[in-house]
Amino acid sequence: MRMTVLRTGPLTVIKDAGRPGHAHQGVAPSGAVDRGAYERANALVGNAPGAAVLECTLGGLRVSFDEPAVVALTGTDAVLTVDGVAAGEVVTVPAGAVVAVTMPRRGLRSYLAVRGGIDVPPVLGSRSTDQLAGVGPARPAPGDILPVGPPRPVGPPPPVGPPPAPPARVATGPLEVDLGPRDDWFTAEAIATFLGAEYTVSPAGDSIGLRLDGPALTRARSAELPSEGVVRGSVQVPPDGLPIVFQADHPVTGGYPVIAVLTPESADRAAQLRPGATIRFTRAPD
Protein backbone atom coordinates (compact mmCIF):
# COMPACT_ATOMS: atom_id res chain seq x y z
CA MET A 1 0.00 0.00 0.00
CA ARG A 2 1.07 3.60 -0.57
CA MET A 3 0.14 6.82 1.19
CA THR A 4 0.12 10.07 -0.79
CA VAL A 5 0.76 13.26 1.17
CA LEU A 6 -1.60 15.98 -0.05
CA ARG A 7 -0.93 18.64 2.59
CA THR A 8 1.27 18.75 5.70
CA GLY A 9 -0.08 21.66 7.77
CA PRO A 10 2.36 23.70 9.89
CA LEU A 11 4.62 20.72 10.64
CA THR A 12 4.35 16.99 9.99
CA VAL A 13 7.19 14.54 10.62
CA ILE A 14 7.60 10.78 10.74
CA LYS A 15 8.08 9.34 14.22
CA ASP A 16 8.48 5.95 15.84
CA ALA A 17 9.75 4.72 19.21
CA GLY A 18 13.19 6.29 18.62
CA ARG A 19 16.82 5.21 18.19
CA PRO A 20 18.39 4.59 21.62
CA GLY A 21 22.02 3.50 21.88
CA HIS A 22 23.68 6.10 19.65
CA ALA A 23 24.69 8.77 22.17
CA HIS A 24 28.36 7.97 21.49
CA GLN A 25 27.71 9.16 17.94
CA GLY A 26 26.11 12.38 19.14
CA VAL A 27 22.60 11.17 18.28
CA ALA A 28 19.83 11.25 20.89
CA PRO A 29 16.96 8.72 20.94
CA SER A 30 14.42 11.18 19.46
CA GLY A 31 11.12 9.38 18.77
CA ALA A 32 7.56 10.61 19.29
CA VAL A 33 7.28 13.69 21.48
CA ASP A 34 4.10 12.39 23.18
CA ARG A 35 4.97 8.73 23.58
CA GLY A 36 1.69 7.73 25.20
CA ALA A 37 -0.40 9.11 22.32
CA TYR A 38 1.97 7.55 19.78
CA GLU A 39 1.72 4.11 21.40
CA ARG A 40 -2.06 4.33 21.62
CA ALA A 41 -2.40 5.21 17.92
CA ASN A 42 -0.42 2.11 16.96
CA ALA A 43 -2.41 -0.08 19.33
CA LEU A 44 -5.71 1.13 17.87
CA VAL A 45 -4.80 0.00 14.34
CA GLY A 46 -3.18 -3.23 15.47
CA ASN A 47 0.42 -2.30 14.70
CA ALA A 48 3.37 -3.81 16.48
CA PRO A 49 4.99 -1.49 19.04
CA GLY A 50 7.51 0.78 17.37
CA ALA A 51 5.74 1.20 14.02
CA ALA A 52 6.19 4.59 12.34
CA VAL A 53 3.36 7.15 12.28
CA LEU A 54 2.87 10.78 11.28
CA GLU A 55 3.25 13.36 14.06
CA CYS A 56 1.19 16.39 13.05
CA THR A 57 1.51 19.76 14.81
CA LEU A 58 -1.64 21.92 14.85
CA GLY A 59 -3.49 19.90 12.24
CA GLY A 60 -3.75 20.65 8.55
CA LEU A 61 -2.58 17.19 7.44
CA ARG A 62 -4.24 15.54 4.42
CA VAL A 63 -3.36 12.14 2.94
CA SER A 64 -4.89 9.44 0.77
CA PHE A 65 -4.21 5.74 0.17
CA ASP A 66 -4.20 3.65 -3.00
CA GLU A 67 -5.89 0.76 -1.16
CA PRO A 68 -8.42 0.56 1.70
CA ALA A 69 -6.68 1.45 4.96
CA VAL A 70 -7.31 1.42 8.69
CA VAL A 71 -6.21 4.64 10.38
CA ALA A 72 -6.38 6.13 13.87
CA LEU A 73 -5.84 9.60 15.33
CA THR A 74 -4.75 10.34 18.89
CA GLY A 75 -3.06 13.03 20.96
CA THR A 76 -5.40 16.04 20.75
CA ASP A 77 -9.06 16.85 20.18
CA ALA A 78 -8.43 17.31 16.44
CA VAL A 79 -11.11 15.68 14.28
CA LEU A 80 -10.28 12.94 11.78
CA THR A 81 -12.33 13.41 8.60
CA VAL A 82 -12.78 11.19 5.55
CA ASP A 83 -13.77 13.07 2.39
CA GLY A 84 -14.85 15.95 4.61
CA VAL A 85 -17.05 13.87 6.93
CA ALA A 86 -16.07 13.61 10.60
CA ALA A 87 -15.09 10.08 11.58
CA GLY A 88 -14.21 8.41 14.85
CA GLU A 89 -10.83 7.91 16.47
CA VAL A 90 -10.18 4.79 14.40
CA VAL A 91 -11.78 4.11 11.03
CA THR A 92 -11.53 2.08 7.82
CA VAL A 93 -11.18 4.36 4.79
CA PRO A 94 -11.69 3.45 1.12
CA ALA A 95 -8.98 3.76 -1.49
CA GLY A 96 -8.62 7.32 -2.80
CA ALA A 97 -10.53 8.96 0.06
CA VAL A 98 -8.99 12.11 1.52
CA VAL A 99 -8.10 11.62 5.18
CA ALA A 100 -7.65 14.94 6.99
CA VAL A 101 -6.73 16.15 10.47
CA THR A 102 -8.39 19.38 11.60
CA MET A 103 -6.70 21.98 13.77
CA PRO A 104 -7.17 21.00 17.43
CA ARG A 105 -8.77 23.33 19.93
CA ARG A 106 -6.73 21.78 22.74
CA GLY A 107 -3.34 20.13 22.57
CA LEU A 108 -0.56 20.50 20.03
CA ARG A 109 0.53 17.20 18.47
CA SER A 110 -1.74 14.62 16.84
CA TYR A 111 -0.63 11.13 15.79
CA LEU A 112 -1.98 9.54 12.61
CA ALA A 113 -1.28 5.81 12.45
CA VAL A 114 -2.09 3.47 9.58
CA ARG A 115 -2.31 -0.30 9.89
CA GLY A 116 1.03 -1.66 8.66
CA GLY A 117 3.01 1.43 9.66
CA ILE A 118 4.92 3.87 7.49
CA ASP A 119 7.64 1.78 5.91
CA VAL A 120 10.31 4.30 4.90
CA PRO A 121 13.94 3.12 5.23
CA PRO A 122 15.22 3.32 8.83
CA VAL A 123 18.25 5.41 9.73
CA LEU A 124 20.36 4.03 12.61
CA GLY A 125 17.55 1.60 13.31
CA SER A 126 14.73 4.17 13.49
CA ARG A 127 12.27 5.91 11.20
CA SER A 128 12.07 8.99 13.45
CA THR A 129 12.96 12.43 12.16
CA ASP A 130 15.32 14.08 14.68
CA GLN A 131 14.97 17.81 14.05
CA LEU A 132 18.07 18.72 16.08
CA ALA A 133 20.54 16.14 14.77
CA GLY A 134 19.12 16.14 11.24
CA VAL A 135 18.93 12.35 11.31
CA GLY A 136 16.12 10.24 9.90
CA PRO A 137 13.67 10.64 7.04
CA ALA A 138 13.02 14.08 5.56
CA ARG A 139 9.86 15.91 6.48
CA PRO A 140 7.00 14.75 4.25
CA ALA A 141 6.02 17.29 1.59
CA PRO A 142 2.91 17.60 -0.59
CA GLY A 143 3.17 15.06 -3.40
CA ASP A 144 5.37 12.64 -1.48
CA ILE A 145 4.40 8.97 -1.65
CA LEU A 146 5.15 6.98 1.50
CA PRO A 147 5.15 3.17 1.55
CA VAL A 148 2.96 1.41 4.09
CA GLY A 149 4.10 -1.94 5.45
CA PRO A 150 2.05 -5.13 5.50
CA PRO A 151 -0.31 -5.43 8.46
CA ARG A 152 0.42 -8.03 11.07
CA PRO A 153 -2.30 -10.67 11.55
CA VAL A 154 -5.10 -9.24 13.70
CA GLY A 155 -8.83 -9.53 14.00
CA PRO A 156 -11.28 -7.99 11.54
CA PRO A 157 -10.93 -4.25 10.88
CA PRO A 158 -13.12 -1.88 12.88
CA PRO A 159 -16.37 -0.76 11.23
CA VAL A 160 -16.79 2.64 9.66
CA GLY A 161 -18.14 5.17 12.14
CA PRO A 162 -16.89 3.93 15.54
CA PRO A 163 -17.80 5.77 18.74
CA PRO A 164 -16.38 9.29 19.18
CA ALA A 165 -12.85 9.65 20.47
CA PRO A 166 -12.33 10.07 24.21
CA PRO A 167 -11.31 13.52 25.54
CA ALA A 168 -7.84 14.63 24.48
CA ARG A 169 -4.99 14.15 26.90
CA VAL A 170 -3.90 17.65 27.88
CA ALA A 171 -1.92 19.07 30.76
CA THR A 172 -4.49 20.23 33.32
CA GLY A 173 -2.48 19.97 36.54
CA PRO A 174 1.08 20.39 37.78
CA LEU A 175 3.78 18.49 35.94
CA GLU A 176 5.38 15.93 38.23
CA VAL A 177 9.17 15.90 38.58
CA ASP A 178 11.91 14.11 40.44
CA LEU A 179 14.41 16.63 41.74
CA GLY A 180 18.02 16.29 40.61
CA PRO A 181 20.53 15.35 39.58
CA ARG A 182 21.83 18.92 40.09
CA ASP A 183 19.24 20.45 42.43
CA ASP A 184 22.09 21.04 44.89
CA TRP A 185 23.38 23.71 42.50
CA PHE A 186 20.41 25.92 43.42
CA THR A 187 19.45 27.82 46.56
CA ALA A 188 16.67 26.59 48.81
CA GLU A 189 14.64 29.61 47.71
CA ALA A 190 15.11 28.64 44.06
CA ILE A 191 13.87 25.10 44.72
CA ALA A 192 10.82 26.50 46.51
CA THR A 193 10.18 28.86 43.60
CA PHE A 194 10.54 26.09 41.04
CA LEU A 195 8.00 23.94 42.88
CA GLY A 196 5.59 26.77 43.63
CA ALA A 197 5.66 29.40 40.90
CA GLU A 198 3.70 29.55 37.67
CA TYR A 199 5.56 29.48 34.34
CA THR A 200 4.42 30.33 30.82
CA VAL A 201 5.43 28.39 27.72
CA SER A 202 7.41 30.64 25.38
CA PRO A 203 6.74 30.73 21.60
CA ALA A 204 10.39 29.68 21.15
CA GLY A 205 9.63 26.08 22.18
CA ASP A 206 9.75 23.12 19.78
CA SER A 207 10.36 19.35 19.78
CA ILE A 208 13.85 20.02 21.17
CA GLY A 209 12.72 21.86 24.27
CA LEU A 210 10.10 24.06 25.92
CA ARG A 211 11.43 27.46 26.97
CA LEU A 212 9.61 28.88 29.96
CA ASP A 213 9.00 32.45 31.09
CA GLY A 214 8.58 33.21 34.79
CA PRO A 215 10.64 33.78 37.93
CA ALA A 216 14.36 33.12 37.48
CA LEU A 217 16.02 30.41 39.56
CA THR A 218 19.12 31.46 41.50
CA ARG A 219 22.14 29.19 41.65
CA ALA A 220 23.95 28.34 44.85
CA ARG A 221 27.13 27.67 42.85
CA SER A 222 28.83 29.89 40.30
CA ALA A 223 31.21 27.26 38.90
CA GLU A 224 30.91 25.93 35.36
CA LEU A 225 29.36 22.48 35.05
CA PRO A 226 31.07 20.05 32.65
CA SER A 227 28.73 18.83 29.92
CA GLU A 228 26.85 15.71 30.95
CA GLY A 229 24.14 13.52 29.53
CA VAL A 230 20.51 14.64 29.52
CA VAL A 231 17.26 12.79 28.88
CA ARG A 232 13.77 13.64 27.70
CA GLY A 233 12.03 15.62 30.44
CA SER A 234 15.23 17.09 31.89
CA VAL A 235 14.65 20.62 33.21
CA GLN A 236 17.86 22.51 32.48
CA VAL A 237 18.49 26.00 33.85
CA PRO A 238 20.80 28.25 31.78
CA PRO A 239 22.50 31.38 33.19
CA ASP A 240 19.36 33.54 32.82
CA GLY A 241 17.64 31.29 35.37
CA LEU A 242 14.66 30.43 33.14
CA PRO A 243 14.00 26.68 32.86
CA ILE A 244 14.09 24.71 29.61
CA VAL A 245 12.23 21.38 29.48
CA PHE A 246 13.94 19.02 27.03
CA GLN A 247 11.65 17.10 24.68
CA ALA A 248 12.20 14.12 22.37
CA ASP A 249 14.71 15.77 20.01
CA HIS A 250 16.89 17.06 22.85
CA PRO A 251 20.70 17.22 22.59
CA VAL A 252 22.75 14.31 23.90
CA THR A 253 24.51 16.45 26.52
CA GLY A 254 23.91 19.74 28.29
CA GLY A 255 26.29 22.17 29.94
CA TYR A 256 23.87 23.72 32.44
CA PRO A 257 22.59 22.14 35.67
CA VAL A 258 19.45 20.02 35.52
CA ILE A 259 17.28 20.90 38.50
CA ALA A 260 14.74 18.11 37.92
CA VAL A 261 13.41 15.53 35.46
CA LEU A 262 9.77 15.13 34.48
CA THR A 263 8.11 11.76 34.96
CA PRO A 264 7.39 9.98 31.65
CA GLU A 265 3.66 10.77 31.87
CA SER A 266 4.35 14.44 32.58
CA ALA A 267 6.84 14.57 29.69
CA ASP A 268 4.01 13.36 27.44
CA ARG A 269 1.71 16.05 28.80
CA ALA A 270 4.38 18.70 28.26
CA ALA A 271 4.48 17.64 24.59
CA GLN A 272 0.93 18.97 24.20
CA LEU A 273 1.54 22.43 25.70
CA ARG A 274 1.02 25.35 23.36
CA PRO A 275 2.83 28.69 23.58
CA GLY A 276 1.14 30.80 26.22
CA ALA A 277 0.08 27.85 28.34
CA THR A 278 0.78 28.19 32.06
CA ILE A 279 2.22 25.35 34.09
CA ARG A 280 3.45 24.50 37.56
CA PHE A 281 5.82 21.80 38.78
CA THR A 282 5.34 19.48 41.74
CA ARG A 283 7.35 16.65 43.22
CA ALA A 284 6.33 13.18 42.08
CA PRO A 285 5.13 10.91 44.88
CA ASP A 286 7.70 8.44 46.17
C-alpha positions as CSV (number, residue, x, y, z in Angstrom):
1,M,0.0,0.0,0.0
2,R,1.1,3.6,-0.6
3,M,0.1,6.8,1.2
4,T,0.1,10.1,-0.8
5,V,0.8,13.3,1.2
6,L,-1.6,16.0,-0.1
7,R,-0.9,18.6,2.6
8,T,1.3,18.8,5.7
9,G,-0.1,21.7,7.8
10,P,2.4,23.7,9.9
11,L,4.6,20.7,10.6
12,T,4.4,17.0,10.0
13,V,7.2,14.5,10.6
14,I,7.6,10.8,10.7
15,K,8.1,9.3,14.2
16,D,8.5,6.0,15.8
17,A,9.8,4.7,19.2
18,G,13.2,6.3,18.6
19,R,16.8,5.2,18.2
20,P,18.4,4.6,21.6
21,G,22.0,3.5,21.9
22,H,23.7,6.1,19.7
23,A,24.7,8.8,22.2
24,H,28.4,8.0,21.5
25,Q,27.7,9.2,17.9
26,G,26.1,12.4,19.1
27,V,22.6,11.2,18.3
28,A,19.8,11.3,20.9
29,P,17.0,8.7,20.9
30,S,14.4,11.2,19.5
31,G,11.1,9.4,18.8
32,A,7.6,10.6,19.3
33,V,7.3,13.7,21.5
34,D,4.1,12.4,23.2
35,R,5.0,8.7,23.6
36,G,1.7,7.7,25.2
37,A,-0.4,9.1,22.3
38,Y,2.0,7.5,19.8
39,E,1.7,4.1,21.4
40,R,-2.1,4.3,21.6
41,A,-2.4,5.2,17.9
42,N,-0.4,2.1,17.0
43,A,-2.4,-0.1,19.3
44,L,-5.7,1.1,17.9
45,V,-4.8,0.0,14.3
46,G,-3.2,-3.2,15.5
47,N,0.4,-2.3,14.7
48,A,3.4,-3.8,16.5
49,P,5.0,-1.5,19.0
50,G,7.5,0.8,17.4
51,A,5.7,1.2,14.0
52,A,6.2,4.6,12.3
53,V,3.4,7.1,12.3
54,L,2.9,10.8,11.3
55,E,3.3,13.4,14.1
56,C,1.2,16.4,13.1
57,T,1.5,19.8,14.8
58,L,-1.6,21.9,14.9
59,G,-3.5,19.9,12.2
60,G,-3.8,20.7,8.5
61,L,-2.6,17.2,7.4
62,R,-4.2,15.5,4.4
63,V,-3.4,12.1,2.9
64,S,-4.9,9.4,0.8
65,F,-4.2,5.7,0.2
66,D,-4.2,3.6,-3.0
67,E,-5.9,0.8,-1.2
68,P,-8.4,0.6,1.7
69,A,-6.7,1.4,5.0
70,V,-7.3,1.4,8.7
71,V,-6.2,4.6,10.4
72,A,-6.4,6.1,13.9
73,L,-5.8,9.6,15.3
74,T,-4.8,10.3,18.9
75,G,-3.1,13.0,21.0
76,T,-5.4,16.0,20.7
77,D,-9.1,16.9,20.2
78,A,-8.4,17.3,16.4
79,V,-11.1,15.7,14.3
80,L,-10.3,12.9,11.8
81,T,-12.3,13.4,8.6
82,V,-12.8,11.2,5.5
83,D,-13.8,13.1,2.4
84,G,-14.8,16.0,4.6
85,V,-17.1,13.9,6.9
86,A,-16.1,13.6,10.6
87,A,-15.1,10.1,11.6
88,G,-14.2,8.4,14.8
89,E,-10.8,7.9,16.5
90,V,-10.2,4.8,14.4
91,V,-11.8,4.1,11.0
92,T,-11.5,2.1,7.8
93,V,-11.2,4.4,4.8
94,P,-11.7,3.4,1.1
95,A,-9.0,3.8,-1.5
96,G,-8.6,7.3,-2.8
97,A,-10.5,9.0,0.1
98,V,-9.0,12.1,1.5
99,V,-8.1,11.6,5.2
100,A,-7.7,14.9,7.0
101,V,-6.7,16.2,10.5
102,T,-8.4,19.4,11.6
103,M,-6.7,22.0,13.8
104,P,-7.2,21.0,17.4
105,R,-8.8,23.3,19.9
106,R,-6.7,21.8,22.7
107,G,-3.3,20.1,22.6
108,L,-0.6,20.5,20.0
109,R,0.5,17.2,18.5
110,S,-1.7,14.6,16.8
111,Y,-0.6,11.1,15.8
112,L,-2.0,9.5,12.6
113,A,-1.3,5.8,12.5
114,V,-2.1,3.5,9.6
115,R,-2.3,-0.3,9.9
116,G,1.0,-1.7,8.7
117,G,3.0,1.4,9.7
118,I,4.9,3.9,7.5
119,D,7.6,1.8,5.9
120,V,10.3,4.3,4.9
121,P,13.9,3.1,5.2
122,P,15.2,3.3,8.8
123,V,18.3,5.4,9.7
124,L,20.4,4.0,12.6
125,G,17.6,1.6,13.3
126,S,14.7,4.2,13.5
127,R,12.3,5.9,11.2
128,S,12.1,9.0,13.5
129,T,13.0,12.4,12.2
130,D,15.3,14.1,14.7
131,Q,15.0,17.8,14.1
132,L,18.1,18.7,16.1
133,A,20.5,16.1,14.8
134,G,19.1,16.1,11.2
135,V,18.9,12.3,11.3
136,G,16.1,10.2,9.9
137,P,13.7,10.6,7.0
138,A,13.0,14.1,5.6
139,R,9.9,15.9,6.5
140,P,7.0,14.8,4.3
141,A,6.0,17.3,1.6
142,P,2.9,17.6,-0.6
143,G,3.2,15.1,-3.4
144,D,5.4,12.6,-1.5
145,I,4.4,9.0,-1.7
146,L,5.2,7.0,1.5
147,P,5.2,3.2,1.6
148,V,3.0,1.4,4.1
149,G,4.1,-1.9,5.4
150,P,2.1,-5.1,5.5
151,P,-0.3,-5.4,8.5
152,R,0.4,-8.0,11.1
153,P,-2.3,-10.7,11.5
154,V,-5.1,-9.2,13.7
155,G,-8.8,-9.5,14.0
156,P,-11.3,-8.0,11.5
157,P,-10.9,-4.2,10.9
158,P,-13.1,-1.9,12.9
159,P,-16.4,-0.8,11.2
160,V,-16.8,2.6,9.7
161,G,-18.1,5.2,12.1
162,P,-16.9,3.9,15.5
163,P,-17.8,5.8,18.7
164,P,-16.4,9.3,19.2
165,A,-12.8,9.7,20.5
166,P,-12.3,10.1,24.2
167,P,-11.3,13.5,25.5
168,A,-7.8,14.6,24.5
169,R,-5.0,14.1,26.9
170,V,-3.9,17.6,27.9
171,A,-1.9,19.1,30.8
172,T,-4.5,20.2,33.3
173,G,-2.5,20.0,36.5
174,P,1.1,20.4,37.8
175,L,3.8,18.5,35.9
176,E,5.4,15.9,38.2
177,V,9.2,15.9,38.6
178,D,11.9,14.1,40.4
179,L,14.4,16.6,41.7
180,G,18.0,16.3,40.6
181,P,20.5,15.3,39.6
182,R,21.8,18.9,40.1
183,D,19.2,20.5,42.4
184,D,22.1,21.0,44.9
185,W,23.4,23.7,42.5
186,F,20.4,25.9,43.4
187,T,19.4,27.8,46.6
188,A,16.7,26.6,48.8
189,E,14.6,29.6,47.7
190,A,15.1,28.6,44.1
191,I,13.9,25.1,44.7
192,A,10.8,26.5,46.5
193,T,10.2,28.9,43.6
194,F,10.5,26.1,41.0
195,L,8.0,23.9,42.9
196,G,5.6,26.8,43.6
197,A,5.7,29.4,40.9
198,E,3.7,29.5,37.7
199,Y,5.6,29.5,34.3
200,T,4.4,30.3,30.8
201,V,5.4,28.4,27.7
202,S,7.4,30.6,25.4
203,P,6.7,30.7,21.6
204,A,10.4,29.7,21.2
205,G,9.6,26.1,22.2
206,D,9.8,23.1,19.8
207,S,10.4,19.4,19.8
208,I,13.9,20.0,21.2
209,G,12.7,21.9,24.3
210,L,10.1,24.1,25.9
211,R,11.4,27.5,27.0
212,L,9.6,28.9,30.0
213,D,9.0,32.5,31.1
214,G,8.6,33.2,34.8
215,P,10.6,33.8,37.9
216,A,14.4,33.1,37.5
217,L,16.0,30.4,39.6
218,T,19.1,31.5,41.5
219,R,22.1,29.2,41.6
220,A,23.9,28.3,44.8
221,R,27.1,27.7,42.9
222,S,28.8,29.9,40.3
223,A,31.2,27.3,38.9
224,E,30.9,25.9,35.4
225,L,29.4,22.5,35.1
226,P,31.1,20.1,32.6
227,S,28.7,18.8,29.9
228,E,26.9,15.7,30.9
229,G,24.1,13.5,29.5
230,V,20.5,14.6,29.5
231,V,17.3,12.8,28.9
232,R,13.8,13.6,27.7
233,G,12.0,15.6,30.4
234,S,15.2,17.1,31.9
235,V,14.6,20.6,33.2
236,Q,17.9,22.5,32.5
237,V,18.5,26.0,33.8
238,P,20.8,28.3,31.8
239,P,22.5,31.4,33.2
240,D,19.4,33.5,32.8
241,G,17.6,31.3,35.4
242,L,14.7,30.4,33.1
243,P,14.0,26.7,32.9
244,I,14.1,24.7,29.6
245,V,12.2,21.4,29.5
246,F,13.9,19.0,27.0
247,Q,11.6,17.1,24.7
248,A,12.2,14.1,22.4
249,D,14.7,15.8,20.0
250,H,16.9,17.1,22.9
251,P,20.7,17.2,22.6
252,V,22.8,14.3,23.9
253,T,24.5,16.5,26.5
254,G,23.9,19.7,28.3
255,G,26.3,22.2,29.9
256,Y,23.9,23.7,32.4
257,P,22.6,22.1,35.7
258,V,19.4,20.0,35.5
259,I,17.3,20.9,38.5
260,A,14.7,18.1,37.9
261,V,13.4,15.5,35.5
262,L,9.8,15.1,34.5
263,T,8.1,11.8,35.0
264,P,7.4,10.0,31.7
265,E,3.7,10.8,31.9
266,S,4.3,14.4,32.6
267,A,6.8,14.6,29.7
268,D,4.0,13.4,27.4
269,R,1.7,16.0,28.8
270,A,4.4,18.7,28.3
271,A,4.5,17.6,24.6
272,Q,0.9,19.0,24.2
273,L,1.5,22.4,25.7
274,R,1.0,25.4,23.4
275,P,2.8,28.7,23.6
276,G,1.1,30.8,26.2
277,A,0.1,27.8,28.3
278,T,0.8,28.2,32.1
279,I,2.2,25.3,34.1
280,R,3.5,24.5,37.6
281,F,5.8,21.8,38.8
282,T,5.3,19.5,41.7
283,R,7.3,16.6,43.2
284,A,6.3,13.2,42.1
285,P,5.1,10.9,44.9
286,D,7.7,8.4,46.2
